[in-house]
Amino acid sequence: MTHRFAVFAIRGREEILCGNCTYASREEAEHKLGLFKLLFEVRGYRLEIRPF
């Protein structure tokens, strides 16, 4: 089974799929992580990359 990876922004019980997008590899998701940090960490979310 092949997984795709996604970046999630998490705050409490709320989860948001960042960019409404999945990535073919963890490395590709990590490449986008910097942008999502700028958008979500200032609002109090923590970011997590996980299989989708």
Buried (B, 14 or more C-beta within 10 A) or exposed (E): EEEBBBBBBEEEEEEBEBBEEBBEEBEEBEEBBEEBBEBBEEEEBEBEBEEB
